[in-house]
Amino acid sequence: MIVFNIIIVFIYILQSFHVTSTNLSIEAKKEICIAVVESNKCNNTVLREFVCDNCQKECNNKITPDCNEFIGNECKDYYDYCSDVKSLCNVDYMKSFLDKYCPITCNKLESAIEYMSCQKIKDLGMCYDKSNRHIICNSCFTTCGFENSNYCDENILIKSTKECVDKMDCSSYTHLCNVPALKDSLKGVCDKTCNYCDDGTTLSPSTSNKKEKIFTTTHLIDIHRKDMCLSLRD
């Protein structure tokens, strides 16, 4: 285990300085391969790329799945020690690696909306998903058509009001007012245009007694978990 940990640290250091296995001498790569075999780590996910590039002979067909096969078709942590490196999830030189191999431990699915295209967010009716308002306003301002509205103003959703008013130009959203998946998101934003003021549900979505299923990130993760997880590995 000590030898293996030394190998991991060594490879981390190389990666942090953008040094690849091609920069190592044949002797150095051979010594690392021997250590990998002696530590019984030919199938370790962290070392997979290095092992497949340099140690297939030493590992003697013990690499599973085969190096020609893609690893990552399941949405899970692939590194045996993800829990031990959780503190490194947001460290610059480790982030991209851990995003791919430890998405569960590093909570990457919980922020998966950051990895979606703005067009997909718009197509799924998530532009007004208040739980991700900050991310969407900053990343998809134009795609979601926020230019002529004050929806993205910092204080727009802080105030509550009993007045029947729209908080933005809602004229282009009239056809969406009664779509179940979007209704809760439009309440408090397009109350006047959608005539929500008469049904007692205008103050905010939280005042509604209806239990409509809306496209929040949580629902999206449940529906598109596999696609999202794989997107982190592109």
Backbone as a ProteinNet text record, in pm:
[ID]
protein_1_A
[PRIMARY]
MIVFNIIIVFIYILQSFHVTSTNLSIEAKKEICIAVVESNKCNNTVLREFVCDNCQKECNNKITPDCNEFIGNECKDYYDYCSDVKSLCNVDYMKSFLDKYCPITCNKLESAIEYMSCQKIKDLGMCYDKSNRHIICNSCFTTCGFENSNYCDENILIKSTKECVDKMDCSSYTHLCNVPALKDSLKGVCDKTCNYCDDGTTLSPSTSNKKEKIFTTTHLIDIHRKDMCLSLRD
[TERTIARY]
83.5	0	87.1	198.5	288.2	346	389.9	446.9	343.3	221.1	113.7	85.9	79.9	54.4	164.7	286.4	399.2	381.3	336.3	312.4	206	96.1	-13.3	35.6	107.4	159.8	252.2	335.5	429.6	355.2	251.5	174.1	99.4	48	-18.7	77.6	200	299.9	329.7	344.2	368.8	254.9	131.4	15.1	8	45.1	37.4	134.8	244	341.4	326	210.9	178	283.3	336.9	433.6	359.3	369.3	301.4	400.2	347.6	434.6	535.3	505.9	599.7	727.3	721.6	839.6	930.1	884.3	962.6	1051.9	1162.1	1251.5	1189.6	1237.4	1187.6	1210.6	1326.1	1359	1262.3	1230	1139.3	1000.5	952.3	819.8	817.6	927	933.7	928.2	1000.1	999.8	860.2	791.9	655.6	564.3	578.9	495.9	519.3	644.2	675.5	608.4	614.1	550.9	399.4	341.7	197	158.9	235.9	208.3	225.1	334	360.3	254.4	193.7	88	-50	-51.5	-177.2	-275.6	-223.7	-306.3	-320.9	-308	-322.8	-461.7	-560.6	-697.9	-740.4	-646.5	-683.3	-723.5	-838.7	-893.2	-803.4	-744.7	-659.4	-541.3	-486.1	-367	-399.2	-526.5	-566.5	-498.1	-499.2	-440.1	-291.6	-221.3	-77.5	-52.2	-128.7	-110.4	-138.2	-245.4	-279.6	-175.7	-114.8	-13.8	122.3	150.4	287.6	305.7	202.1	223.3	143.5	96.3	15	94.9	220.4	305.1	326.6	359.7	384.9	258.3	145.3	19.6	-35	21.2	-5.9	-155.5	-225.6	-369.1	-456.7	-411.9	-490.2	-572.6	-570.8	-642.2	-787.4	-879.2	-1022.4	-1098.9	-1185.3	-1203.5	-1080.7	-1077.5	-965.3	-938	-813.2	-774.6	-846.4	-897	-969.1	-1113.1	-1158.5	-1295.7	-1302.5	-1411.5	-1431.3	-1480.3	-1418.1	-1463.7	-1538.9	-1658.3	-1733.3	-1878	-1932.3	-2071.2	-2169.4	-2117.7	-2203.8	-2178.5	-2283	-2269.4	-2230.1	-2101.8	-2053.7	-1911.5	-1859.1	-1718.7	-1635.9	-1532.6	-1449.5	-1318.6	-1282.6	-1158	-1187.4	-1115.1	-1140	-1125.5	-1049	-1019.6	-1077.5	-1190.1	-1251.4	-1276.6	-1325.4	-1356.8	-1232.5	-1116.1	-991.4	-939.2	-985.7	-934.9	-1043.3	-1149.7	-1260.7	-1214.9	-1116.6	-1067.7	-998.4	-968.6	-899.1	-994.3	-1124.5	-1222.7	-1213.8	-1180.6	-1177.6	-1036.9	-936.6	-798.2	-772.8	-718.8	-707.1	-649.8	-534.6	-469.9	-533.5	-628.9	-697.1	-841.7	-896.3	-1039.9	-1090.5	-1026.4	-1076.2	-1068.8	-963.9	-949	-1058.6	-1080.9	-1180.1	-1322.5	-1344.3	-1476.1	-1513.9	-1415.7	-1440.9	-1452.6	-1362.9	-1354.8	-1423.8	-1456.8	-1525.3	-1645.5	-1732.5	-1843.3	-1940.3	-1957.8	-2050.9	-1991.6	-1868.7	-1801.9	-1786.6	-1754.3	-1731.4	-1859.3	-1973.5	-2104.4	-2120.1	-2058.8	-2066.3	-2204.7	-2278	-2412.1	-2504.6	-2479.1	-2565.1	-2550.4	-2436.7	-2418.8	-2411	-2475.6	-2466.1	-2521	-2609.2	-2666.2	-2556.5	-2443.8	-2333.1	-2272.4	-2294.9	-2234	-2329.1	-2450.4	-2548.5	-2536	-2573.5	-2573.1	-2691.8	-2677.9	-2786.7	-2909.6	-2887	-3000.6	-3080.4	-3009.4	-3079.2	-3157.8	-3099	-3168.1	-3295.9	-3286	-3403.5	-3508.1	-3463.4	-3555.7	-3630	-3565.4	-3627	-3710.7	-3720.4	-3801.9	-3741.6	-3607.6	-3541.4	-3487.6	-3512.3	-3459.6	-3504.6	-3624.2	-3677.2	-3675.6	-3584.1	-3565.7	-3495.8	-3571.2	-3519	-3407.4	-3406.3	-3301.7	-3164.8	-3162	-3035.5	-3029.6	-3103.6	-3116.8	-2981.6	-2895.1	-2765.9	-2682.9	-2675.2	-2596.8	-2654.6	-2786.8	-2851.4	-2841.3	-2861.8	-2853.5	-2713.6	-2613	-2475.5	-2429.9	-2478	-2428.3	-2516.6	-2647.7	-2741.3	-2827.5	-2771.6	-2846.7	-2912.7	-2837.7	-2889.9	-2983	-2941	-3022.2	-3159.9	-3165.5	-3293.5	-3373.4	-3317.5	-3390.4	-3413.2	-3312.2	-3326.5	-3290.1	-3246.3	-3196.8	-3298.4	-3424.6	-3527.6	-3612	-3556.3	-3629.6	-3539.7	-3600.7	-3520.9	-3516.5	-3544.5	-3548.2	-3415	-3305.6	-3174.5	-3121.2	-3198.3	-3157	-3146.6	-3045.5	-3017.7	-3134.2	-3212.1	-3316.9	-3457.1	-3468	-3600	-3690.5	-3632.3	-3715.1	-3711.4	-3643.2	-3635	-3763.5	-3818.6	-3938.5	-4063.5	-4156.8	-4286.5	-4388.6	-4489	-4587.3	-4724.7	-4826.8	-4964.1	-5022.2	-4944.3	-4991.6	-4986.8	-5083.3	-5086.3	-5003.5	-4876	-4786.6	-4694.5	-4640	-4535.4	-4401.1	-4305.9	-4172.6	-4081	-4133.4	-4056.8	-4156.6	-4106.8	-4193.3	-4232.7	-4357.1	-4403.6	-4488.4	-4495.9	-4586	-4556.2	-4432.3	-4397.3	-4412.7	-4462.2	-4474.5	-4619.4	-4713.7	-4855	-4894.3	-4832.9	-4867.7	-4811.9	-4727.8	-4667.6	-4734	-4825.8	-4883.9	-4947.5	-5006.8	-5078.3	-5006.6	-4879.9	-4800.5	-4761.6	-4807	-4782.8	-4637.1	-4545.1	-4404	-4343.7	-4410.4	-4354.7	-4433.8	-4553.6	-4643.3	-4582.8	-4524.8	-4467.4	-4349.8	-4276.4	-4162.8	-4207.5	-4323.6	-4372.8	-4446.9	-4496.5	-4565.7	-4467.6	-4512.5	-4425.2	-4342.7	-4348.8	-4273.9	-4369.5	-4467.7	-4563	-4706.8	-4730.5	-4863	-4973.5	-4946.3	-5050.2	-5082.3	-4980.3	-4999.8	-5068.7	-5032.4	-5086.7	-5215	-5260.1	-5382.8	-5375.1	-5258	-5242.8	-5300.5	-5323.8	-5366.4	-5502.9	-5586.2	-5722.4	-5734.3	-5626.8	-5642.4	-5572.9	-5525.1	-5464.6	-5325.9	-5261.5	-5129.2	-5023.9	-5045.3	-4959	-4838	-4840.5	-4732.5	-4599.3	-4598.9	-4477.7	-4515	-4432.6	-4463.5	-4484.7	-4419.7	-4429.8	-4567.8	-4649.2	-4781.8	-4885	-4845.9	-4940.2	-4958	-5081.7	-5109.6	-5096.3	-5075.6	-5064.8	-4925.5	-4916.7	-4790.2	-4749.2	-4727.5	-4689.9	-4543.1	-4511.8	-4373.2	-4308.7	-4201.6	-4136.1	-3995.6	-3939.5	-3807.4	-3700	-3679.9	-3569.7	-3447.7	-3331.2	-3211.3	-3225	-3290.8	-3308.4	-3383.7	-3495.4	-3572.1	-3488.2	-3414.9	-3335.3	-3227.6	-3165.2	-3062.4	-3122.1	-3240.1	-3305.7	-3333.6	-3376	-3415.5	-3294.5	-3195.5	-3082.5	-2950	-2955	-2834.8	-2720.7	-2748.7	-2642.7	-2578.3	-2661.2	-2607.3	-2522.4	-2568.8	-2494.7	-2360.7	-2364.2	-2241.4	-2139.9	-2186.7	-2097.3	-2044.1	-2122.9	-2077.6	-1958.1	-1944.9	-1832	-1704.2	-1718.1	-1601.7	-1557.3	-1623.9	-1587.5	-1450.2
-120.6	0	125.9	121.2	237.4	265.7	157.3	172.9	231.9	179.9	228.4	375.7	416.5	557.1	646.9	597.3	674.5	693.1	587.1	594.5	698.8	695.1	790	933.2	958.8	1093.4	1136.1	1043.6	1072.2	1112.8	1037.9	1068.2	1200.3	1228.4	1356.2	1472	1456.9	1563.1	1584.5	1474.7	1485.2	1558.6	1522.4	1585.8	1733.9	1769.7	1910.1	1996.5	1934.1	2007.4	1974.4	1913.7	1880.5	1789.6	1698.1	1600.8	1470.8	1418.4	1293.8	1178.5	1057.3	939.5	941.1	1014.1	1021.2	1095.2	1171.7	1245	1160.9	1041.1	954.8	861.9	823	729.6	590.3	505.7	367.8	297.8	325	262.1	306	435.7	487.8	426.9	419.7	362	214.1	144.4	2.1	-18.5	66.8	55.4	81.9	180	209.6	91.2	32	-82.6	-200.3	-222.3	-331.2	-306.8	-181.4	-146.4	-163.8	-130.3	-146.5	-293.9	-380.1	-523.7	-578.5	-539.9	-589.5	-542.8	-427.7	-375	-426.4	-510.6	-567.2	-456.9	-356.7	-242.1	-226.4	-336.3	-327.8	-279.9	-303.5	-263.8	-136.5	-67.7	54.4	163.2	223.5	323.4	445	489	607.4	587.4	466	438.1	381.6	370.3	300.5	354.8	485.2	543	510.7	527.4	498.9	350.9	265.5	120.8	76.4	126	87.3	135.2	247.9	302.4	235.6	186.9	144.9	6.6	-49.7	-169.1	-291.8	-295.9	-410.8	-541	-532.9	-652.1	-699.9	-606.9	-643.3	-695.3	-635.5	-677.1	-807	-849.4	-982.2	-1013.1	-927.1	-947.6	-946.8	-878.2	-869.7	-741	-663.7	-536.2	-558.7	-524.6	-543.2	-414.6	-365.3	-418.9	-394.6	-458.4	-446.2	-299.6	-267.8	-128.4	-67.5	-150.4	-98.8	-62.8	-100	-72	55.7	129.2	253.6	221.5	281.2	263.6	389.5	374.5	492.2	491	374.4	368.4	367.3	362.2	368.2	498.6	549.2	674.2	640.8	640.4	601	652.3	635.5	664.4	547.7	579.3	473.8	454.9	548.6	543.1	480.8	375.1	303.1	391.1	497.9	580.3	720.9	735.1	867.3	937	863	924.5	981.5	923.9	970.8	1098.6	1127.5	1246.3	1352.2	1341.9	1436.4	1580.5	1601.3	1737	1796.9	1713.9	1761.6	1789.7	1771.1	1784.3	1916.9	2024.2	2156.3	2212.9	2128.3	2170.8	2175.3	2285	2308.9	2191.6	2139.6	2038.2	1899.2	1884.3	1756.6	1758.7	1878.3	1893.2	1814.7	1830.6	1764.2	1612.5	1565.4	1421	1366.8	1433.3	1385.5	1406.1	1506.7	1523.8	1397.5	1337.6	1220.6	1092	1076.8	948.6	944	1059.1	1061.8	1156.4	1148.2	1244.3	1238	1120.3	1107.6	1170.7	1132.1	1185.9	1336.7	1387.3	1531	1608.7	1542.3	1607.5	1675.4	1621.3	1685.8	1674.7	1570.6	1559.3	1664.5	1705.3	1805.7	1940.7	1961.5	2086.6	2057.8	1949	1903.8	2004.3	2091.7	2190.6	2277.5	2291.1	2371.1	2308.5	2178.2	2108.8	2094.1	2145.7	2136	2255.3	2234.6	2347	2436.7	2565	2659.5	2624.8	2574.7	2538.6	2425.1	2329	2217.9	2267.5	2360.6	2418.8	2487.4	2559.7	2628.8	2528.9	2426.2	2326.8	2251	2232.7	2160	2250.7	2378.8	2471.3	2507	2509.3	2533.9	2675.6	2761.9	2898.1	2967.4	2934.9	3000	2907.2	2811.7	2725.1	2806.8	2850.9	2944.3	2884.9	2752.3	2691.2	2704.9	2731.3	2748.7	2883.5	2978.7	3109.7	3177.9	3173.4	3241.6	3183.8	3050.2	2984.7	3015.6	3001.4	3020.9	3165.3	3258.9	3400.6	3438	3380.9	3413.4	3342.9	3220.6	3140.4	3143.7	3163.5	3151.2	3275.9	3389.9	3515.4	3541.5	3522.2	3550.2	3439.8	3314.8	3201.9	3200.4	3233.6	3232.5	3360.6	3456.4	3577.8	3672.7	3687	3773.5	3919.4	3951.3	4086.6	4195.7	4170.3	4273.3	4253.7	4185.2	4163.5	4197.3	4202.7	4226.3	4100.5	3986.2	3859.8	3830.2	3869.1	3836.4	3941.8	4047.2	4144.8	4074.7	4108.2	4038.1	4037.9	4145.1	4155.3	4127.6	4078.6	4069	3968.6	3860.8	3758.4	3763.8	3862.9	3874.4	3931.8	4031.6	4097.7	4015	4015.2	3952.5	4064.2	4041.4	4146	4086.2	4162.9	4117.9	4176.3	4261.8	4320.6	4217.6	4229.7	4138.6	4201	4168	4228	4121.1	4153.3	4070.4	4126	4039.4	4084.1	4100.6	4071	4082.7	4088.6	4099.9	4097.4	3952.1	3918.8	3779.8	3753.8	3850.4	3838.8	3717.2	3675	3561.1	3427.1	3432.1	3307.6	3269.7	3338.4	3311.9	3167.2	3107.4	2969.3	2867.8	2914.7	2823.9	2830.6	2924.9	2950.4	2828.5	2742.7	2627.9	2495.4	2503.6	2381	2336.5	2220.1	2176.5	2183.6	2144.2	2140.1	2278.6	2382.4	2517.5	2611.4	2572.6	2663.8	2717.9	2630	2676	2770.7	2750	2837.1	2975	2982.8	3110.9	3190.8	3122	3193.1	3284.5	3404.7	3502	3579.2	3538	3605.2	3662.1	3581.5	3623.6	3615.4	3660.1	3647.2	3716.1	3837.1	3912.9	3850.4	3824.4	3766.6	3630.8	3551.5	3415.6	3407.9	3524.4	3528.4	3439.6	3438.7	3360.5	3433.6	3562.6	3643.3	3601.9	3544.4	3510.9	3377.6	3296	3163.7	3150.8	3265.8	3263	3202.5	3191.4	3129.5	3224.5	3355.1	3451.7	3495.2	3480.4	3536.9	3470.2	3339	3265.1	3119.5	3042	2900.8	2829.2	2875	2807.2	2820.2	2917.3	2934.7	2845.6	2778.4	2693.4	2560.4	2510.3	2380.7	2267.8	2303.1	2202.6	2140.9	2013.8	1942.5	1907.7	2010.4	1987.3	1944.9	1852.1	1813.8	1914.9	1976.7	2077.5	2031.7	2092.4	2054.2	2125.2	2081	2132.5	2048.4	2088.1	2009.7	1868.9	1855.3	1723.2	1630	1679.2	1597.1	1565.9	1665.4	1648.2	1542.4	1544.1	1445.5	1305.5	1291.4	1160.9	1108	1198.2	1157.9	1137.5	1224.6	1223.2	1190.3	1114.8	1086.7	1030.1	930.3	866.9	965.2	1040.7	1136	1241.3	1288.3	1391.6	1338.8	1217.5	1159.7	1140	1091.9	1070.9	1202.3	1309.2	1438.7	1488.8	1444.9	1486.5	1417.1	1315.4	1237.3	1271	1366	1403	1468.8
0	0	0	75.3	80.7	-57	-124.3	-258.1	-353	-343	-429.8	-405.1	-279.3	-246.6	-300.5	-296.7	-350.4	-501.2	-567.7	-712.1	-743.1	-666	-686.6	-670.1	-561.8	-536	-649.2	-694.5	-802.3	-929.4	-963.2	-1083.7	-1068.3	-947.1	-922	-946.7	-898	-914.7	-1062.9	-1135.8	-1279.8	-1349.2	-1312.1	-1374.4	-1341.9	-1220.8	-1180.5	-1258.3	-1306.8	-1387.5	-1535.9	-1569.5	-1708.4	-1771.9	-1691.2	-1741	-1768.5	-1890	-1924.6	-1923.5	-1940.2	-1937.5	-2051.8	-2158.1	-2270.6	-2232.7	-2123	-2079.1	-1989.7	-1952.4	-1864.4	-1946.3	-1887.5	-1955.3	-1955	-2042.9	-2049.3	-1916.3	-1854.8	-1727	-1617.5	-1615.6	-1512.6	-1527.7	-1651.8	-1674.5	-1636.8	-1664.8	-1631	-1480.4	-1405.5	-1259.4	-1202.7	-1258.7	-1212.5	-1242.8	-1360.5	-1397.9	-1304	-1268.3	-1175	-1040.5	-994.2	-866.3	-873.4	-988.4	-1007.2	-996.4	-1061.7	-1058.3	-917.5	-850.7	-715.5	-616.3	-643.7	-556	-597.1	-703.5	-753.4	-793.5	-865.5	-903.4	-1055.2	-1127.8	-1273.2	-1314.3	-1227.9	-1259.7	-1189.5	-1126.3	-1055.3	-1154	-1129.6	-1222.4	-1236.4	-1126.8	-1131.1	-1224.9	-1223.7	-1303.1	-1441.6	-1472.5	-1595.6	-1720.8	-1737.8	-1858.4	-1867.2	-1754.5	-1753.1	-1779.7	-1710.9	-1725.2	-1868.5	-1926.5	-2063.3	-2164	-2136	-2227.6	-2211.8	-2090.1	-2062.6	-2000.2	-1939.3	-1856.4	-1899.4	-2022	-2062.2	-2058	-2093.8	-2091.2	-1948.2	-1859.1	-1719.2	-1651.1	-1684.3	-1620.9	-1680.7	-1792.8	-1847.8	-1858.5	-1932.8	-1959	-1833.3	-1730.4	-1606.9	-1599.8	-1707.6	-1707.2	-1748.9	-1659.8	-1686.2	-1654.8	-1745.9	-1881.5	-1967.5	-2082.3	-2173.4	-2205.4	-2230.7	-2255.9	-2376.3	-2463.8	-2580.1	-2547.9	-2428.5	-2388.8	-2307	-2324.7	-2249	-2109	-2010.3	-1873.2	-1833	-1784.6	-1744.4	-1786.7	-1819.4	-1862.3	-1746.6	-1624.5	-1507.8	-1433.9	-1371.7	-1297.5	-1154.6	-1127.4	-995.5	-975.7	-855.5	-828.8	-881.9	-960	-1017.4	-942.1	-859.7	-784.8	-649	-613.1	-487.9	-364.7	-377.4	-260.1	-270.9	-339.9	-357.7	-224.2	-127.5	2.1	68.6	37.8	98.6	34.2	-86	-156.4	-173.3	-95.8	-108.4	-89.1	-2.8	23.1	-98.7	-197.9	-318.3	-434.2	-410.8	-519.5	-593.9	-523.5	-586.6	-601.2	-580.5	-601.5	-751.7	-799.7	-943.6	-1022.6	-981.5	-1063.2	-1047.9	-953.6	-934.5	-982.8	-1000	-1024.3	-1145.4	-1260.8	-1381.1	-1367.7	-1301.6	-1281.4	-1190.3	-1076.9	-980.7	-1031	-1114.7	-1176.7	-1254.3	-1318.2	-1401.6	-1320.6	-1223.3	-1154.4	-1018.6	-960.9	-831	-833.5	-934.6	-944.6	-828.1	-768.9	-657	-531.8	-498.4	-379.8	-388.2	-506	-521.8	-552.2	-541.4	-558.1	-693.2	-796.5	-926.7	-989	-955.3	-1012.1	-955.4	-831.2	-769.9	-839.1	-903.9	-977.9	-1127.6	-1167.1	-1305.8	-1405.2	-1359.6	-1451.2	-1512.4	-1441	-1492.5	-1617.5	-1634.7	-1747.1	-1865.5	-1850.5	-1958.2	-2051.9	-2176.7	-2269.8	-2238.6	-2266.3	-2240.9	-2324.1	-2444.4	-2528.9	-2466.3	-2403.6	-2339.7	-2218.6	-2144	-2028.7	-2075.3	-2186.6	-2240.4	-2288.8	-2361.5	-2416.5	-2307.2	-2192.4	-2081.5	-1992.1	-2030	-1952.2	-1818.2	-1809.8	-1682.4	-1666.7	-1764.7	-1754.9	-1626.8	-1579.8	-1459.6	-1338.5	-1339.7	-1223.5	-1115.2	-1016.7	-916.5	-831.9	-815.8	-734.2	-799.3	-931.1	-1002.5	-1072.8	-1020.3	-1083.7	-1106.4	-1006.4	-1017.3	-1132	-1138.9	-1244.1	-1381.7	-1394	-1524.3	-1570.7	-1479.1	-1517	-1563.4	-1500.1	-1536.4	-1663.1	-1683.9	-1795.2	-1919.4	-1901	-2013.6	-2030.4	-2000.5	-2001.1	-2135.9	-2244.2	-2378.2	-2426.8	-2411.6	-2458.7	-2394.8	-2267.1	-2195.8	-2217.1	-2291.2	-2325.4	-2209.6	-2123.4	-2006.3	-2033.6	-2157.4	-2185.7	-2155.3	-2186.6	-2169.4	-2043.8	-1946.2	-1821.3	-1703.2	-1585.9	-1465.5	-1379.2	-1441.9	-1367.8	-1299.1	-1362.6	-1307.6	-1211.1	-1186	-1085.3	-950.9	-874.3	-749.1	-652.2	-649.5	-548	-601	-725	-786.6	-717.3	-664.4	-601.9	-450.2	-395.5	-250.3	-193.8	-262.5	-212.8	-242.8	-153	-178.8	-190.6	-271.6	-292	-312.1	-275.7	-295.1	-422.5	-488.6	-612.8	-724.7	-813.6	-928.3	-1039.9	-1045.4	-1143.8	-1201.4	-1317	-1375.6	-1331.5	-1307.5	-1268.3	-1389.8	-1508.3	-1631.4	-1747.3	-1868.9	-1986.6	-2013.8	-1982.4	-1993.8	-2117.3	-2205.4	-2320.9	-2408.9	-2412.8	-2498.9	-2428	-2302.8	-2226.8	-2196.7	-2259.9	-2230.4	-2259.3	-2360.8	-2396.7	-2298.1	-2205.7	-2108.3	-1971.5	-1954.8	-1822.7	-1758.1	-1837.9	-1782.2	-1804.1	-1842.7	-1855.4	-1714.7	-1669.9	-1531.2	-1488.1	-1577.5	-1540.4	-1520.1	-1573	-1567	-1478	-1439.3	-1369.3	-1240.4	-1159.5	-1033.2	-1054.7	-1163.5	-1191.7	-1238.4	-1304.6	-1354.7	-1248.2	-1145.7	-1037.9	-966.7	-940	-876.8	-977.1	-1103.4	-1209.6	-1314.4	-1356.3	-1459.8	-1408.5	-1287.4	-1225.3	-1305	-1351.4	-1421.9	-1557.1	-1635.8	-1768.5	-1762.3	-1663.9	-1653.2	-1569.9	-1521.1	-1440.2	-1316.1	-1254	-1132.1	-1010.4	-1025	-910.6	-857.4	-941.5	-899.9	-828	-832.5	-772.5	-637.9	-586.2	-453.4	-449.3	-564.3	-566.8	-621	-601.1	-667.8	-587	-457.8	-377.7	-406.3	-412.2	-444.7	-461.5	-527.6	-544.5	-412	-304.9	-176.3	-114.4	-162.5	-105	-172	-278.9	-350.3	-279.8	-278.2	-218.7	-320.5	-445.3	-549.3	-547.2	-576	-575.3	-718.3	-797.2	-936.1	-942.1	-1030.2	-1050.3	-1143.5	-1100.9	-1182.5	-1217.7	-1320.6	-1365.2	-1284	-1163.1	-1083.3	-1116.7	-1066.3	-1092	-1037.5	-922.6	-862.1	-955.7	-1013	-1106	-1230	-1275.4	-1396.2	-1375.5	-1257.9	-1226.8	-1227.3	-1169	-1164.6	-1305.1	-1393.9	-1528.6	-1620	-1605.5	-1699.1	-1629.8	-1520.4	-1441.2	-1525.7	-1606.5	-1684.4	-1781.5	-1854.9	-1951.8	-1883.7	-1767.2	-1696	-1647.1	-1593.9	-1540.9	-1653	-1765.9	-1878.6	-1932.7	-1922.3	-1973	-1894.2	-1769.7	-1687.8	-1732	-1814.1	-1855.8	-1997.6	-2061.6	-2199.1	-2203.8
[MASK]
++++++++++++++++++++++++++++++++++++++++++++++++++++++++++++++++++++++++++++++++++++++++++++++++++++++++++++++++++++++++++++++++++++++++++++++++++++++++++++++++++++++++++++++++++++++++++++++++++++++++++++++++++++++++++++++++++++++++++

